[in-house]
Amino acid sequence: MEEAGRTNGAGDAMNFQRWILHVDLDAFFVEVERLLNPSLRGKAVIVGGSPDGRGVVASASYEARAKGVHSAMPCSRARRLCPEAIFVSGRHGEYGKYSALVREKMLELTPAVEMASIDEAYLDLTGSERLHGSPIAAADRLRERVKGQIGLPISSGLAANKMVAKIASDLAKPSGRLVVVPGAERALLA
C-alpha cells in the first residue's frame, strides 16, 4: 500500500512503502540450551517441567515437534509421544541474555523495535533503504548476523503490516524468510 503525505524536507510530497519485519527466534529456549550444551544438537529436546511430574512444555525442538510435541502440552504426554526426548528444566536468565543480544542486532537496523515477547519482535523498516538497502536485504542480513554472530536461527516475515508479517514468519519456519509484496496479502491469506 502506498502512502502519501511524507515530505522530503524540501516540501515535496513523496510516496513510501511501509515495511514491517516480524522476527521469530525458532525454538528459542531449545536453541539457547543447544548453544550452552552442544551435545543436544540434532536430538529431540524439550524445555519445561519434569516428564514424571506436573509441568508443561515451554519449547520443543523440531525433532520433538515432528512426533507431535508442542508448547503448553503436559510433559507426561510429551514423554509418551517422544520417549527419546531429552528434558531440560530451563535457564530463564540465559534466555534473557540471548534475547538482549538479538535485540541489539535488531537495533542496528532500526530504533523502531517492538518486542512482542522474549523471542519475537516487530521492526519497522519503512524508509530505511538509504541506510540498509532494500528491506529484503536488511531482513536477510539480520538473519545472517543473528545466526553467525549469536548462533540462533530465526524466521522472519516481511509485509506491509504486523498481522501479515507475523503470518509470513510462521509460514517461513524453520529458519526461513517470506516476503509478502504489497497486493499479495489476499492471496496469502486465502
Backbone as CSV, one residue per row, in Angstrom:
resi,resn,N_x,N_y,N_z,CA_x,CA_y,CA_z,C_x,C_y,C_z
1,MET,0.847,-1.174,0.000,0.000,0.000,0.000,0.892,1.237,0.000
2,GLU,0.687,2.080,-0.925,1.438,3.319,-0.976,0.768,4.333,-0.062
3,GLU,1.585,5.094,0.638,1.059,6.151,1.478,1.636,7.468,0.991
4,ALA,0.822,8.460,0.958,1.278,9.781,0.519,1.308,10.713,1.714
5,GLY,1.980,11.837,1.547,1.953,12.847,2.576,3.266,13.039,3.290
6,ARG,4.210,12.186,3.098,5.516,12.371,3.723,6.313,13.355,2.873
7,THR,7.061,14.190,3.537,7.850,15.163,2.775,9.316,14.832,2.882
8,ASN,10.070,15.287,1.873,11.493,15.001,1.845,12.332,16.139,2.402
9,GLY,11.722,17.040,3.098,12.454,18.151,3.693,12.394,19.393,2.831
10,ALA,12.233,19.215,1.543,12.143,20.363,0.644,10.690,20.753,0.419
11,GLY,9.801,20.045,1.095,8.391,20.379,0.968,7.675,19.536,-0.063
12,ASP,8.388,18.731,-0.850,7.749,17.887,-1.855,7.207,16.631,-1.194
13,ALA,5.972,16.300,-1.518,5.413,15.045,-1.003,6.003,13.894,-1.786
14,MET,6.331,12.823,-1.071,6.817,11.634,-1.764,6.118,10.417,-1.187
15,ASN,5.964,9.425,-2.008,5.316,8.195,-1.581,6.352,7.262,-0.977
16,PHE,5.907,6.423,-0.054,6.798,5.415,0.505,5.999,4.172,0.843
17,GLN,6.696,3.061,0.832,6.090,1.772,1.155,6.381,1.438,2.608
18,ARG,5.378,1.059,3.350,5.574,0.626,4.724,6.050,-0.824,4.716
19,TRP,7.110,-1.098,5.486,7.641,-2.452,5.610,7.802,-2.800,7.083
20,ILE,7.105,-3.847,7.496,7.208,-4.360,8.864,7.852,-5.740,8.784
21,LEU,8.890,-5.934,9.574,9.572,-7.218,9.650,9.207,-7.879,10.973
22,HIS,8.658,-9.074,10.905,8.414,-9.850,12.117,9.540,-10.871,12.234
23,VAL,10.199,-10.883,13.376,11.308,-11.794,13.644,10.880,-12.749,14.749
24,ASP,11.083,-14.036,14.510,10.720,-15.063,15.485,11.911,-16.005,15.638
25,LEU,12.451,-16.077,16.841,13.567,-16.985,17.114,13.019,-18.405,17.190
26,ASP,13.491,-19.270,16.308,12.981,-20.634,16.200,13.332,-21.464,17.426
27,ALA,12.325,-22.110,18.026,12.516,-22.987,19.186,13.539,-22.366,20.132
28,PHE,13.301,-21.130,20.504,14.289,-20.287,21.186,14.912,-20.930,22.413
29,PHE,14.102,-21.395,23.350,14.670,-21.967,24.579,15.535,-23.182,24.258
30,VAL,15.057,-24.017,23.343,15.833,-25.203,22.943,17.148,-24.774,22.302
31,GLU,17.104,-23.791,21.417,18.322,-23.379,20.714,19.335,-22.744,21.665
32,VAL,18.867,-22.013,22.672,19.799,-21.486,23.676,20.415,-22.647,24.458
33,GLU,19.608,-23.625,24.819,20.140,-24.792,25.531,21.189,-25.513,24.677
34,ARG,20.967,-25.564,23.371,21.937,-26.202,22.472,23.231,-25.400,22.383
35,LEU,23.130,-24.080,22.466,24.354,-23.267,22.492,25.145,-23.540,23.768
36,LEU,24.436,-23.690,24.872,25.082,-23.926,26.157,25.554,-25.374,26.310
37,ASN,24.917,-26.288,25.588,25.275,-27.707,25.645,25.183,-28.286,24.235
38,PRO,26.253,-28.180,23.444,26.224,-28.637,22.043,25.883,-30.115,21.856
39,SER,25.991,-30.929,22.889,25.641,-32.349,22.746,24.143,-32.540,22.479
40,LEU,23.339,-31.493,22.667,21.898,-31.574,22.419,21.534,-31.382,20.950
41,ARG,22.482,-30.957,20.128,22.192,-30.687,18.712,21.758,-31.963,18.002
42,GLY,20.728,-31.824,17.180,20.248,-32.943,16.391,19.386,-33.939,17.158
43,LYS,19.119,-33.667,18.415,18.332,-34.573,19.249,16.990,-33.942,19.586
44,ALA,16.048,-34.787,19.940,14.748,-34.300,20.408,14.951,-33.716,21.805
45,VAL,14.659,-32.433,21.939,14.862,-31.734,23.201,13.565,-31.032,23.585
46,ILE,13.228,-31.129,24.859,12.039,-30.462,25.382,12.460,-29.653,26.596
47,VAL,12.145,-28.361,26.560,12.395,-27.488,27.705,11.075,-27.313,28.423
48,GLY,11.094,-27.588,29.726,9.869,-27.456,30.502,9.971,-28.225,31.798
49,GLY,8.837,-28.676,32.260,8.773,-29.410,33.518,9.269,-30.838,33.385
50,SER,9.214,-31.544,34.462,9.646,-32.939,34.500,8.619,-33.828,33.802
51,PRO,9.070,-34.800,33.011,8.114,-35.701,32.362,7.417,-36.632,33.358
52,ASP,7.967,-36.720,34.569,7.377,-37.589,35.589,6.487,-36.828,36.571
53,GLY,6.505,-35.508,36.461,5.724,-34.703,37.391,4.714,-33.856,36.668
54,ARG,4.327,-32.798,37.333,3.385,-31.864,36.736,4.172,-30.749,36.089
55,GLY,3.966,-30.516,34.878,4.646,-29.455,34.162,4.243,-29.485,32.701
56,VAL,4.553,-28.410,32.027,4.210,-28.314,30.615,5.452,-28.017,29.789
57,VAL,5.341,-28.261,28.504,6.402,-27.990,27.549,6.461,-26.479,27.312
58,ALA,7.614,-25.888,27.539,7.818,-24.472,27.234,8.313,-24.308,25.801
59,SER,9.137,-25.245,25.346,9.689,-25.203,23.996,10.088,-26.611,23.607
60,ALA,9.939,-26.933,22.328,10.316,-28.249,21.825,11.122,-28.089,20.550
61,SER,12.136,-28.919,20.409,12.939,-28.898,19.179,12.073,-29.397,18.024
62,TYR,12.523,-29.122,16.809,11.766,-29.581,15.647,11.768,-31.104,15.565
63,GLU,12.779,-31.754,16.116,12.792,-33.217,16.169,11.661,-33.731,17.057
64,ALA,11.394,-33.053,18.173,10.291,-33.435,19.054,8.949,-33.015,18.444
65,ARG,8.927,-31.890,17.791,7.680,-31.431,17.166,7.210,-32.401,16.087
66,ALA,8.166,-33.021,15.412,7.814,-33.991,14.372,7.054,-35.181,14.949
67,LYS,7.187,-35.408,16.247,6.480,-36.507,16.917,5.170,-36.038,17.543
68,GLY,4.799,-34.766,17.333,3.538,-34.242,17.847,3.645,-33.417,19.109
69,VAL,4.860,-33.185,19.593,5.046,-32.386,20.811,4.903,-30.910,20.467
70,HIS,4.245,-30.165,21.336,4.121,-28.720,21.130,4.101,-27.999,22.474
71,SER,4.289,-26.697,22.425,4.278,-25.872,23.635,2.945,-26.000,24.356
72,ALA,3.005,-25.892,25.678,1.848,-25.939,26.582,1.268,-27.338,26.765
73,MET,1.867,-28.327,26.126,1.437,-29.714,26.286,1.966,-30.238,27.620
74,PRO,1.199,-31.055,28.333,1.733,-31.663,29.551,2.994,-32.480,29.221
75,CYS,4.010,-32.352,30.054,5.266,-33.061,29.809,5.090,-34.578,29.817
76,SER,4.160,-35.074,30.619,3.915,-36.517,30.646,3.422,-37.008,29.282
77,ARG,2.590,-36.230,28.636,2.106,-36.593,27.289,3.236,-36.462,26.277
78,ALA,4.053,-35.420,26.405,5.194,-35.246,25.511,6.128,-36.446,25.598
79,ARG,6.339,-36.962,26.800,7.195,-38.151,27.004,6.617,-39.365,26.268
80,ARG,5.281,-39.516,26.317,4.660,-40.653,25.615,4.816,-40.519,24.111
81,LEU,4.681,-39.295,23.604,4.801,-39.075,22.160,6.236,-39.187,21.663
82,CYS,7.174,-38.799,22.520,8.583,-38.736,22.120,9.450,-39.271,23.257
83,PRO,9.461,-40.595,23.435,10.166,-41.169,24.585,11.669,-40.941,24.572
84,GLU,12.241,-40.682,23.407,13.690,-40.443,23.316,14.086,-39.001,23.648
85,ALA,13.123,-38.154,23.894,13.404,-36.738,24.149,14.241,-36.542,25.400
86,ILE,15.085,-35.533,25.329,15.876,-35.107,26.482,15.141,-33.915,27.086
87,PHE,14.775,-34.016,28.354,14.065,-32.940,29.034,15.059,-32.052,29.769
88,VAL,14.908,-30.745,29.599,15.755,-29.750,30.249,14.830,-28.802,30.991
89,SER,15.175,-28.479,32.235,14.279,-27.636,33.033,14.295,-26.172,32.598
90,GLY,15.361,-25.700,32.022,15.411,-24.335,31.509,16.197,-23.383,32.381
91,ARG,16.741,-22.356,31.734,17.546,-21.328,32.416,17.080,-19.961,31.933
92,HIS,16.085,-19.437,32.606,15.450,-18.211,32.133,16.387,-17.010,32.109
93,GLY,17.344,-16.955,33.019,18.316,-15.866,32.985,19.126,-15.877,31.704
94,GLU,19.498,-17.059,31.239,20.249,-17.189,29.988,19.391,-16.778,28.800
95,TYR,18.108,-17.130,28.825,17.228,-16.767,27.723,17.121,-15.246,27.606
96,GLY,17.049,-14.571,28.748,17.004,-13.112,28.744,18.269,-12.507,28.166
97,LYS,19.421,-13.077,28.493,20.695,-12.573,27.950,20.740,-12.711,26.434
98,TYR,20.321,-13.880,25.926,20.357,-14.089,24.472,19.325,-13.225,23.760
99,SER,18.172,-13.026,24.376,17.167,-12.148,23.798,17.713,-10.729,23.670
100,ALA,18.436,-10.269,24.691,19.022,-8.920,24.652,20.077,-8.817,23.559
101,LEU,20.861,-9.865,23.341,21.861,-9.857,22.268,21.199,-9.729,20.898
102,VAL,20.107,-10.461,20.712,19.385,-10.386,19.442,18.763,-9.006,19.271
103,ARG,18.215,-8.449,20.340,17.615,-7.112,20.273,18.656,-6.079,19.853
104,GLU,19.891,-6.216,20.341,20.961,-5.298,19.921,21.166,-5.355,18.417
105,LYS,21.132,-6.536,17.826,21.278,-6.688,16.371,20.115,-6.025,15.653
106,MET,18.913,-6.139,16.207,17.743,-5.512,15.599,17.879,-3.989,15.623
107,LEU,18.375,-3.479,16.744,18.507,-2.022,16.876,19.558,-1.452,15.935
108,GLU,20.433,-2.293,15.401,21.385,-1.834,14.386,20.669,-1.493,13.087
109,LEU,19.486,-2.066,12.872,18.711,-1.790,11.661,17.754,-0.625,11.826
110,THR,17.138,-0.540,12.999,16.136,0.497,13.215,15.916,0.697,14.712
111,PRO,15.645,1.932,15.125,15.280,2.135,16.529,13.833,1.711,16.801
112,ALA,13.079,1.452,15.734,11.666,1.083,15.864,11.542,-0.430,16.022
113,VAL,11.945,-0.931,17.195,11.853,-2.350,17.526,10.820,-2.505,18.625
114,GLU,9.821,-3.324,18.387,8.789,-3.601,19.376,8.870,-5.080,19.740
115,MET,9.342,-5.356,20.941,9.426,-6.740,21.399,8.014,-7.227,21.707
116,ALA,7.607,-8.316,21.077,6.296,-8.902,21.335,6.392,-9.934,22.446
117,SER,7.572,-10.513,22.614,7.852,-11.474,23.678,9.368,-11.629,23.746
118,ILE,9.846,-12.542,24.555,11.286,-12.743,24.697,11.917,-13.231,23.392
119,ASP,11.114,-13.845,22.512,11.666,-14.419,21.286,11.008,-13.933,19.999
120,GLU,10.236,-12.848,20.083,9.581,-12.293,18.904,9.624,-10.772,18.941
121,ALA,9.740,-10.175,17.742,9.743,-8.711,17.670,9.248,-8.252,16.309
122,TYR,8.771,-7.021,16.300,8.397,-6.341,15.063,9.378,-5.198,14.855
123,LEU,9.878,-5.068,13.630,10.779,-3.976,13.282,10.139,-3.183,12.158
124,ASP,10.049,-1.880,12.317,9.539,-1.027,11.249,10.729,-0.605,10.395
125,LEU,10.803,-1.153,9.182,11.909,-0.844,8.270,11.534,0.209,7.238
126,THR,10.368,0.819,7.409,9.911,1.839,6.481,10.934,2.972,6.384
127,GLY,11.338,3.279,5.177,12.249,4.402,4.953,13.701,4.143,5.311
128,SER,14.069,2.904,5.573,15.454,2.622,5.968,16.356,2.242,4.793
129,GLU,15.841,2.340,3.573,16.581,1.891,2.398,17.920,2.623,2.208
130,ARG,17.954,3.895,2.500,19.206,4.653,2.308,20.310,4.150,3.219
131,LEU,19.950,3.702,4.403,20.951,3.199,5.348,21.273,1.730,5.156
132,HIS,20.267,0.922,4.835,20.442,-0.524,4.873,20.116,-1.249,3.578
133,GLY,19.836,-0.524,2.498,19.422,-1.183,1.267,17.969,-1.592,1.353
134,SER,17.570,-2.478,0.487,16.164,-2.888,0.466,15.777,-3.570,1.780
135,PRO,14.513,-3.487,2.152,14.070,-4.178,3.356,14.328,-5.690,3.292
136,ILE,14.260,-6.265,2.103,14.540,-7.699,1.952,15.998,-7.982,2.281
137,ALA,16.900,-7.164,1.748,18.330,-7.342,2.047,18.605,-7.127,3.536
138,ALA,17.942,-6.155,4.134,18.131,-5.890,5.569,17.638,-7.073,6.400
139,ALA,16.493,-7.638,6.019,15.959,-8.801,6.742,16.916,-9.983,6.641
140,ASP,17.459,-10.211,5.454,18.402,-11.315,5.267,19.692,-11.083,6.054
141,ARG,20.154,-9.855,6.060,21.375,-9.525,6.805,21.177,-9.760,8.304
142,LEU,20.014,-9.385,8.814,19.717,-9.610,10.233,19.733,-11.104,10.540
143,ARG,19.076,-11.910,9.715,19.050,-13.355,9.932,20.475,-13.916,9.921
144,GLU,21.292,-13.471,8.974,22.674,-13.958,8.883,23.493,-13.540,10.101
145,ARG,23.328,-12.317,10.567,24.079,-11.832,11.739,23.679,-12.566,13.011
146,VAL,22.389,-12.762,13.201,21.931,-13.444,14.407,22.430,-14.892,14.407
147,LYS,22.370,-15.551,13.260,22.842,-16.934,13.173,24.375,-16.991,13.279
148,GLY,25.066,-16.122,12.539,26.521,-16.170,12.503,27.211,-15.652,13.748
149,GLN,26.697,-14.586,14.338,27.362,-13.956,15.475,26.835,-14.439,16.832
150,ILE,25.583,-14.835,16.879,24.999,-15.271,18.150,24.771,-16.788,18.148
151,GLY,24.456,-17.328,16.987,24.271,-18.769,16.881,22.828,-19.224,16.923
152,LEU,21.881,-18.291,16.811,20.465,-18.642,16.911,19.772,-18.531,15.555
153,PRO,18.968,-19.541,15.196,18.206,-19.460,13.949,16.948,-18.623,14.135
154,ILE,16.608,-17.867,13.103,15.379,-17.083,13.158,14.599,-17.248,11.862
155,SER,13.313,-17.084,11.984,12.425,-16.997,10.835,11.903,-15.578,10.799
156,SER,11.642,-15.097,9.588,11.145,-13.730,9.500,10.113,-13.608,8.392
157,GLY,9.230,-12.652,8.594,8.212,-12.321,7.614,8.236,-10.823,7.387
158,LEU,8.182,-10.423,6.131,8.226,-9.013,5.758,6.956,-8.684,4.993
159,ALA,6.239,-7.668,5.465,4.974,-7.291,4.835,4.655,-5.841,5.183
160,ALA,3.521,-5.394,4.714,3.126,-4.005,4.929,2.486,-3.772,6.297
161,ASN,2.138,-4.843,7.005,1.547,-4.662,8.335,1.959,-5.816,9.252
162,LYS,1.726,-5.631,10.534,2.159,-6.606,11.543,1.491,-7.970,11.378
163,MET,0.192,-7.963,11.158,-0.522,-9.224,11.086,0.016,-10.107,9.958
164,VAL,0.172,-9.542,8.784,0.648,-10.322,7.641,2.116,-10.710,7.835
165,ALA,2.911,-9.822,8.418,4.316,-10.150,8.689,4.416,-11.325,9.652
166,LYS,3.568,-11.370,10.673,3.559,-12.468,11.645,3.162,-13.777,10.970
167,ILE,2.137,-13.745,10.162,1.712,-14.948,9.442,2.834,-15.419,8.523
168,ALA,3.494,-14.486,7.843,4.586,-14.842,6.929,5.737,-15.511,7.678
169,SER,6.103,-15.000,8.849,7.198,-15.618,9.595,6.809,-17.013,10.076
170,ASP,5.549,-17.214,10.443,5.078,-18.543,10.841,5.190,-19.520,9.668
171,LEU,4.832,-19.055,8.471,4.911,-19.905,7.286,6.353,-20.172,6.860
172,ALA,7.277,-19.310,7.263,8.684,-19.452,6.878,9.461,-20.407,7.771
173,LYS,8.852,-20.856,8.863,9.554,-21.731,9.824,9.884,-23.080,9.212
174,PRO,10.988,-23.647,9.620,12.050,-23.088,10.454,13.133,-22.409,9.620
175,SER,13.727,-21.402,10.184,14.905,-20.703,9.635,14.711,-20.151,8.232
176,GLY,13.529,-19.649,7.952,13.278,-19.113,6.622,12.840,-17.671,6.650
177,ARG,12.605,-17.136,5.464,12.135,-15.762,5.313,11.083,-15.743,4.216
178,LEU,9.968,-15.076,4.477,8.907,-14.942,3.490,8.551,-13.470,3.360
179,VAL,8.544,-12.996,2.120,8.183,-11.611,1.828,6.813,-11.610,1.174
180,VAL,5.928,-10.772,1.687,4.600,-10.602,1.098,4.574,-9.211,0.494
181,VAL,4.674,-9.165,-0.824,4.720,-7.870,-1.505,3.334,-7.229,-1.462
182,PRO,3.292,-5.913,-1.477,2.003,-5.224,-1.445,1.088,-5.710,-2.572
183,GLY,-0.118,-6.027,-2.201,-1.095,-6.546,-3.155,-1.227,-8.059,-3.110
184,ALA,-0.276,-8.747,-2.490,-0.305,-10.212,-2.420,-0.903,-10.728,-1.119
185,GLU,-1.328,-9.824,-0.242,-1.854,-10.222,1.069,-3.091,-11.120,0.936
186,ARG,-3.987,-10.761,0.076,-5.235,-11.525,-0.074,-4.933,-12.963,-0.501
187,ALA,-4.024,-13.121,-1.455,-3.666,-14.466,-1.926,-3.030,-15.277,-0.816
188,LEU,-2.178,-14.653,-0.015,-1.536,-15.355,1.088,-2.565,-15.821,2.101
189,LEU,-3.477,-14.942,2.461,-4.474,-15.271,3.473,-5.491,-16.298,2.973
190,ALA,-5.705,-16.357,1.636,-6.635,-17.336,1.072,-6.019,-18.714,1.131
